[in-house]
Amino acid sequence: MSQSTPPSGPPVDSNPYAGEPADQPPVPQQGVPQGASQPGFPVAPVAPAAPVRSNFALGAVAALGAGVVSAVLYGLVIGLTKHEIGYAAVGVGFLVGIAAGRVGGRSQTLPVVSVIVSVASVYLGQLIGEAMIGAKELGVGFSEVFFDHFDVVQEAWKANADPLTFVFFAIAAYVAFQGTRKAGL
């Protein structure tokens, strides 16, 4: 049985598969804009790169807004369940980090700001939860306990603070830092 072998020696025209003679250079297309599809090349044009966003002020404002909203929600969870829930602290850090990163973009200091805001939000949420629990026990309104007797609320927080409370601070800070970095890409 014999196998076919490729022809020996160089091809006659240098490239037998090319449509143009080898001794003439290809003719450039006139009137075709750069990046546009050219005849013979079914390739879509390349999209321009997205502009780099880096708006520190807007990212910080978004982090503060998300921090206030998430602190209120975290306080409601604590006030209604009378327990601190770790996943809620993760949610606080996540909301603050995502808001800061998506709105602020690539800023070197924005993850640090989101850490500070998320820790403050967890603390504020825990104070709101303590005030809700105290208001239920005393039979008075939340605003009276929270605004008129804020020192009592802080003392109650200090009395109830345990090592797990500070673990929630660390969790929220870590999630906010990583969320801001990854969302700002």
Sequence and secondary structure as in RCSB ss.txt:
>XXXX:A:sequence
MSQSTPPSGPPVDSNPYAGEPADQPPVPQQGVPQGASQPGFPVAPVAPAAPVRSNFALGAVAALGAGVVSAVLYG
LVIGLTKHEIGYAAVGVGFLVGIAAGRVGGRSQTLPVVSVIVSVASVYLGQLIGEAMIGAKELGVGFSEVFFDHF
DVVQEAWKANADPLTFVFFAIAAYVAFQGTRKAGL
>XXXX:A:secstr
       SS  TTS TT SS TTS     SS  TTS BTTB            B HHHHHHHHHHHHHHHHHHHH
HHHHHHSS  HHHHHHHHHHHHHHHHHHHBS SSHHHHHHHHHHHHHHHHHHHHHHHHHHHHHTS HHIIIIISH
HHHHHHHHHH  HHHHHHHHHHHHHHHHHHHHHT 
